[in-house]
Each structure stands twice: as C-alpha cells, then as structure tokens.
C-alpha cells in the first residue's frame, strides 16, 4: 500500500489554518487563503470577476466566477480558475506554463 503524505498538513497544528475554497457570497477584489501553513502552503486567491462567459469542450456557460490563484512559494506562478453555476469548476488556466484543464464531459451515475 502506498501512503505518501509529503506536503500535507493539519489545520490547528504548528500554526496551520484551514483554508477556503470559495466564499458563499464572493465579492470582486476579495482576497483569501485557499490553504495556509506558513512557508509550506500559502495559496492565495483573489476574486477577479463574478460574470464571466466561459467556453470549454462541454459547452458555454455564463455568470461564472473567475479567481486568480498565486502562492509566495512559486513567484510568477499564476492560475485562473472558473466556477460556473450548476456545474462547478469548468476551466483552469496555468498562465505561467501556458496550459489549460477544461471540462469535457459530465456523467450522472
């Protein structure tokens, strides 16, 4: 059995705090930690827009949330993430490395 916990941390231990993936009522300009363990995990998100139109292989969505993700551990690394109503995350763009992760299919089980 493979059990690699490298890079993991626990909120409340050694100053680490729980993060926020997304606010229930996001506001443009809001900045928050997606994860926080000083010097180890300090992903910072900023809400850039609440009304993006996004097209991915699965379809086109309107009224989407756009977030920029950065971290002091990797200066210059920036990602834009798009979350759309009724679907969730549909697109992630790595701006520094120039690649995308796009929603291509949704299946119901």
C-alpha positions, -999 to 999 in steps of 0.1 A, spaced: 0 0 0 13 34 -10 9 61 17 27 94 8 17 123 30 45 146 19 33 182 17 2 175 38 -6 195 70 -34 196 95 -52 228 105 -46 238 141 -12 220 142 20 241 142 2 273 132 -15 258 102 -50 271 94 -79 258 74 -84 274 40 -113 285 20 -120 270 -15 -147 296 -23 -169 321 -4 -206 315 -3 -211 351 -15 -179 361 -33 -172 398 -40 -148 412 -66 -115 421 -50 -119 397 -21 -86 380 -12 -83 349 9 -61 318 17 -71 286 0 -46 269 23 -23 282 49 8 266 66 35 293 68 63 286 44 48 254 32 13 260 18 2 296 12 -21 296 -18 -38 330 -21 -70 335 -42 -84 368 -54 -119 371 -69 -115 388 -103 -150 386 -117 -185 373 -110 -199 374 -145 -176 356 -170 -187 337 -200 -166 306 -205 -165 282 -234 -150 247 -229 -155 214 -249 -185 206 -227 -203 239 -235 -206 276 -229 -215 290 -195 -225 325 -183 -223 342 -150 -191 324 -140 -168 332 -111 -132 339 -121 -105 335 -94 -67 341 -96 -46 317 -76 -10 326 -66 15 314 -39 46 330 -25 63 296 -27 63 299 -65 67 335 -75 54 342 -110 31 312 -110 -5 323 -117 -36 303 -124 -71 315 -133 -99 292 -122 -135 295 -135 -165 282 -115 -199 282 -132 -235 280 -117 -249 245 -116 -216 229 -127 -186 239 -106 -151 244 -119 -150 242 -157 -117 257 -166 -82 262 -151 -56 282 -169 -19 280 -159 -7 314 -171 30 308 -164 32 275 -181 6 281 -208 -17 251 -203 -54 245 -196 -76 220 -179 -111 220 -194 -143 203 -186 -151 179 -215 -178 157 -201 -203 153 -172 -218 119 -164 -245 110 -140 -243 78 -120 
